[in-house]
């Protein structure tokens, strides 16, 4: 292949696989919107051919931007749904850090139920929460200091027909007067140059500033990382952990609701478990059933409330597995019927699985250093059975243990 052709091919590849979005304005022109429609749904394997064809009639940078935006829309469909994502505008960080639409909708409904009619959405990002609030009939001021992010939020409000309810302002949130609004919502940046930020005071803006802004409003919600230490939660706040489809998505500090309250909310639903300040459950021998609490329940420290509902106890004082003798139905935990309990021993487990004809094994662990994939390779090197099983690598009364069973 001639060198000039190799160079051109590499240039097209770079353009097709570059997701950097530096300016949305070209994509908002008639030509840009037409290109976005044309590249909608382009598979990664077809991007090179599509880019080559489109560059004959359009500027290369515009083609690259359209393909990058199409790829971001495809990624965003998991959070926003294909219909909305197909009309919205994204940045790479916006896709990663935006609130999932189901969670944003739930929070907007909580605001609406509190009688909130206007919200100052600080650190609004590309507008995911602002969209949900506006769809709940709430007027929103969406503020972000990044010009590109603010431009995306404005474009999204326009694209979804919500511009009459969403005002987008490019500004530093610390300069915003929130007094004209019924409520404040703050979603501080929790990622930096080195990845996730775990210290709440290293958020941007810091949690202490967000709390001060919250206490000035009649109602407020602060989105925080679900791993926040409980001792870092202000006494005047209600703390809520939210999971969606079994995955913990976020924690929220609510102000102007019930100070000191703790809740775990599971979506879809919603189903909410309120803390009652129960003591830790007692440790008891493993019964016929094992219950794995939802992650939001565990993060909220509400395992005791679920154990009481199940008439169960813990298998170990440090492990969030509940055991009981009778089957119970609860949205807050997944039930498994336990068939075998044995000390941790890879050879014994391998022999037992071969005896049972198990070819599909789910490995769960809590309180064990063993990696699930490593164990699966050792006990099922050549899976050929048809039976399915679940093994729990855990501790029972302090001893490393394997519990074998199946979903109840």
C-alpha positions in Angstrom: 0.0 0.0 0.0 1.4 3.4 -0.9 2.5 5.5 2.0 0.1 8.3 1.2 -2.8 5.9 1.4 -1.6 4.5 4.7 -1.4 8.0 6.2 -4.9 8.8 5.0 -6.3 5.6 6.4 -4.7 6.2 9.8 -6.1 9.8 9.8 -9.6 8.5 9.2 -9.2 5.9 11.9 -8.1 8.6 14.3 -11.1 10.7 13.5 -13.6 7.9 13.7 -12.4 6.7 17.1 -11.8 10.1 18.8 -14.6 10.9 21.2 -13.3 14.2 22.3 -16.0 16.9 21.9 -14.6 20.4 21.9 -17.4 22.4 20.4 -21.1 21.5 19.9 -21.9 24.5 17.8 -21.1 22.8 14.4 -23.4 19.9 15.3 -26.2 22.3 16.0 -26.2 23.7 12.5 -28.5 22.2 9.8 -25.5 20.4 8.2 -24.4 19.1 11.6 -27.9 17.8 12.5 -28.2 16.2 9.1 -24.9 14.4 9.6 -26.0 13.2 13.1 -29.2 11.7 11.5 -27.1 10.0 8.9 -24.6 8.4 11.3 -27.2 7.4 13.8 -26.7 3.7 14.8 -23.4 3.3 13.0 -21.7 0.2 14.2 -18.0 0.5 15.3 -16.9 -1.9 12.6 -18.5 0.4 9.9 -17.2 3.7 11.2 -14.1 3.8 8.9 -16.2 3.2 5.8 -18.8 5.8 6.8 -16.1 8.4 7.7 -14.4 7.9 4.4 -17.7 8.3 2.4 -18.9 11.3 4.4 -15.5 13.2 4.2 -16.0 13.5 0.4 -18.8 16.0 1.0 -18.3 17.3 4.5 -15.4 18.8 6.6 -13.4 16.0 8.2 -13.7 17.6 11.7 -17.5 17.8 11.4 -17.6 14.1 10.3 -15.4 13.1 13.3 -17.6 15.1 15.7 -20.8 13.6 14.4 -19.4 10.0 14.7 -18.1 10.8 18.1 -21.5 12.2 19.2 -23.2 9.1 17.7 -21.0 6.8 19.8 -21.7 8.8 22.9 -25.4 8.6 22.3 -25.2 4.9 22.0 -23.4 4.7 25.3 -25.9 7.1 26.9 -28.9 5.0 25.9 -28.4 2.7 29.0 -28.9 5.7 31.2 -31.4 7.9 29.3 -33.2 5.4 27.1 -32.7 5.2 23.3 -35.3 7.7 22.4 -34.0 10.6 24.6 -30.3 9.7 24.1 -30.8 9.7 20.3 -31.8 13.4 20.5 -29.5 14.6 23.3 -25.9 16.0 23.1 -23.1 14.6 25.3 -19.6 15.0 26.4 -17.5 11.9 27.4 -17.6 13.1 31.1 -21.3 13.8 30.8 -22.1 10.3 29.8 -20.0 8.9 32.7 -21.1 11.2 35.4 -24.8 11.9 34.6 -27.5 10.6 36.9 -29.4 7.6 35.4 -32.8 8.8 34.2 -34.7 6.4 36.5 -32.9 7.8 39.6 -33.3 11.4 38.5 -37.0 10.8 37.9 -37.4 9.3 41.4 -35.6 12.3 43.0 -37.7 14.8 41.0 -40.9 13.1 42.2 -39.6 13.5 45.8 -39.1 17.2 45.2 -42.5 17.6 43.7 -44.1 15.7 46.6 -42.5 18.2 49.0 -44.3 21.0 47.2 -41.1 22.3 45.4 -41.9 24.3 42.3 -38.4 25.7 41.5 -34.9 24.3 41.9 -31.4 25.7 41.6 -29.5 22.7 40.1 -25.9 23.4 40.9 -23.2 21.5 39.1 -25.9 20.5 36.6 -23.6 18.7 34.1 -25.3 18.1 30.8 -28.7 18.4 32.4 -29.8 14.9 33.3 -31.4 16.0 36.6 -32.7 19.2 35.2 -34.6 17.3 32.6 -36.2 15.0 35.1 -37.1 18.0 37.3 -38.6 19.9 34.4 -40.7 16.9 33.3 -42.1 16.8 36.9 -43.3 20.4 36.2 -40.5 22.1 38.2 -38.8 25.2 37.0 -35.0 24.8 37.0 -31.9 27.0 37.0 -29.1 24.7 35.7 -25.6 26.0 36.6 -22.2 24.6 35.4 -18.9 26.5 35.1 -17.7 24.4 32.1 -18.6 26.2 28.8 -19.0 22.9 26.8 -21.0 21.2 29.5 -23.3 24.2 29.9 -23.7 24.3 26.1 -24.7 20.6 26.1 -27.3 21.2 28.9 -28.8 24.1 26.9 -28.9 22.0 23.7 -30.5 19.1 25.6 -33.2 21.4 27.1 -34.0 22.6 23.5 -33.8 19.1 22.0 -36.3 17.7 24.5 -38.7 20.6 24.4 -38.0 21.8 27.9 -36.3 25.1 27.3 -39.3 27.0 28.8 -38.7 25.3 32.2 -34.8 25.1 32.2 -32.6 28.1 32.3 -28.9 27.2 31.8 -26.3 29.5 33.2 -22.5 29.1 32.7 -21.1 30.3 36.1 -19.4 29.2 39.2 -22.0 27.8 41.6 -20.5 29.6 44.5 -21.6 32.9 42.9 -25.2 31.9 42.5 -28.0 33.4 44.7 -30.3 30.5 45.4 -32.8 32.5 47.5 -35.4 32.9 44.7 -35.7 29.1 44.5 -37.8 26.6 46.6 -35.0 24.1 46.7 -31.3 23.5 45.9 -29.8 20.4 44.3 -26.0 20.0 44.3 -24.1 17.3 42.5 -20.4 18.0 43.3 -17.7 16.6 41.0 -16.4 13.4 42.6 -13.7 12.6 40.0 -10.3 14.2 39.5 -7.2 13.7 37.4 -6.5 10.5 39.3 -10.0 9.0 39.3 -12.6 8.8 42.0 -12.4 11.2 45.0 -13.3 9.6 48.3 -12.7 12.6 50.6 -16.0 14.6 50.7 -14.0 17.8 51.3 -12.1 17.2 48.1 -15.3 17.3 46.1 -15.8 20.2 43.8 -17.3 22.1 45.5 -16.5 20.6 48.9 -19.3 18.9 50.8 -19.1 21.5 53.6 -19.9 24.3 51.1 -22.8 22.2 49.6 -24.2 21.7 53.1 -24.1 25.4 53.8 -25.9 26.0 50.5 -28.5 23.4 51.4 -29.3 24.8 54.8 -30.1 28.1 53.3 -33.0 26.6 51.3 -36.4 25.3 52.4 -35.5 21.9 50.8 -32.3 20.6 49.4 -30.7 17.4 48.1 -26.9 16.7 47.8 -25.8 13.8 45.7 -22.8 12.1 47.2 -20.8 8.9 46.8 -22.5 5.8 48.3 -19.4 4.9 50.2 -19.5 8.0 52.4 -18.8 7.2 56.0 -21.9 7.5 58.1 -20.0 9.7 60.6 -19.5 12.3 57.9 -23.3 12.8 57.4 -24.5 16.0 59.0 -27.0 15.5 61.9 -29.5 17.8 60.2 -29.7 15.6 57.1 -31.7 12.6 56.0 -29.5 10.0 54.3 -30.8 7.9 51.4 -29.0 5.2 49.5 -30.5 4.4 46.1 -30.0 1.2 44.0 -31.4 0.5 40.5 -31.8 -3.0 39.3 -29.7 -4.2 42.3 -26.8 -1.9 41.6 -26.1 0.9 44.1 -26.1 4.2 42.2 -25.7 7.0 44.7 -26.4 8.4 48.1 -28.4 11.6 48.7 -28.4 13.9 51.7 -31.9 15.5 52.1 -32.5 18.7 54.0 -35.9 20.0 55.1 -37.3 16.5 55.5 -36.5 14.3 58.5 -33.2 15.0 60.2 -31.3 11.9 61.1 -33.5 9.5 59.1 -31.8 6.8 57.1 -33.5 5.0 54.2 -32.7 2.6 51.4 -34.6 3.0 48.2 -34.8 0.3 45.5 -35.7 1.0 41.9 -37.7 0.2 40.0 -40.6 0.7 42.4 -39.7 2.7 44.3 -39.6 0.5 47.5 -38.2 2.3 50.5 -36.9 0.8 53.8 -36.7 3.2 56.7 -34.2 2.7 59.5 -35.6 2.1 63.0 -32.3 2.1 64.9 -32.3 -1.7 65.5 -29.3 -3.3 67.1 -27.2 -5.7 65.1 -28.9 -9.1 64.6 -27.6 -12.1 66.5 -25.3 -14.6 64.9 -26.9 -18.0 64.4 -26.1 -21.3 62.6 -26.7 -21.4 58.9 -30.3 -22.4 58.2 -32.0 -23.6 55.1 -32.1 -20.2 53.4 -29.5 -17.5 52.9 -30.5 -13.9 52.1 -28.3 -11.4 50.3 -29.5 -7.9 51.1 -29.6 -5.3 48.4 -26.5 -3.1 48.2 -28.5 0.0 49.2 -29.7 -1.8 52.3 -26.1 -2.7 53.2 -24.7 0.8 52.6 -27.5 2.3 54.7 -26.7 -0.1 57.6 -30.2 -1.5 57.5 -29.4 -5.2 57.5 -31.0 -5.5 61.0 -34.3 -4.2 59.7 -34.3 -6.8 56.9 -33.2 -9.6 59.3 -36.1 -8.8 61.6 -38.5 -8.9 58.7 -37.1 -12.4 57.8 -37.0 -13.7 61.4 -33.4 -14.4 60.7 -29.9 -13.8 62.0 -26.4 -13.3 60.7 -24.0 -16.1 59.7 -21.1 -14.0 61.1 -21.1 -10.7 63.0 -19.0 -9.0 60.3 -20.8 -10.4 57.2 -24.0 -9.0 55.7 -25.6 -12.4 54.9 -28.8 -13.2 56.7 -29.9 -16.8 57.4 -33.3 -18.2 58.2 -35.1 -21.5 58.4 -38.2 -20.5 56.5 -38.6 -18.9 53.0 -39.8 -15.3 52.9 -40.5 -12.9 50.1 -38.9 -9.4 50.4 -37.8 -6.8 47.9 -34.8 -6.0 50.1 -32.9 -9.2 49.7 -32.4 -12.1 47.3 -33.1 -15.6 48.7 -31.1 -18.7 48.1 -31.8 -22.3 49.3 -28.6 -23.8 50.8 -27.9 -27.4 50.2 -24.4 -27.8 51.5 -22.0 -26.2 54.0 -18.4 -27.1 54.0 -15.1 -25.6 55.1 -13.1 -23.8 52.4 -11.6 -26.6 50.3 -11.2 -26.3 46.6 -10.8 -30.1 46.0 -13.9 -30.9 48.0 -16.0 -28.3 46.1 -14.7 -29.5 42.8 -15.7 -33.1 43.6 -19.1 -32.0 44.9 -19.8 -30.1 41.7 -18.7 -33.0 39.5 -21.0 -35.3 41.5 -24.0 -32.9 41.1 -23.3 -32.5 37.3 -22.9 -28.7 37.7 -21.7 -26.9 34.6 -22.8 -23.4 35.3 -21.5 -21.9 38.6 -22.2 -18.5 40.0 -19.6 -17.4 42.6 -20.4 -14.8 45.2 -18.1 -13.7 48.0 -18.3 -11.6 51.1 -15.4 -11.7 53.6 -13.2 -13.8 51.4 -10.0 -12.9 49.5 -10.5 -15.5 46.8 -11.4 -14.1 43.4 -14.5 -15.6 41.9 -13.1 -16.2 38.4 -10.0 -17.9 39.9 -12.1 -20.3 41.9 -14.4 -21.0 38.9 -11.4 -21.9 36.7 -10.1 -24.3 39.4 -13.4 -26.1 40.2 -14.8 -26.1 36.6 -11.8 -26.3 34.3 -13.9 -28.0 31.6 -17.6 -27.5 32.4 -19.8 -30.0 30.8 -22.6 -30.5 33.2 -26.1 -29.0 32.7 -27.0 -28.3 36.4 -26.6 -24.7 37.8 -25.4 -23.8 41.3 -24.3 -20.8 43.4 -21.4 -20.9 45.8 -20.9 -18.3 48.5 -17.3 -17.8 49.7 -17.7 -16.3 53.1 -17.2 -16.7 56.9 -19.5 -18.5 59.2 -18.9 -17.7 62.9 -15.4 -16.6 61.9 -14.4 -19.7 59.9 -13.8 -19.6 56.1 -16.7 -21.4 54.6 -18.3 -22.4 51.3 -22.1 -22.5 51.1 -23.6 -24.2 48.0 -27.2 -23.6 46.9 -29.4 -22.0 44.3 -31.9 -19.1 44.0 -35.0 -19.9 46.0 
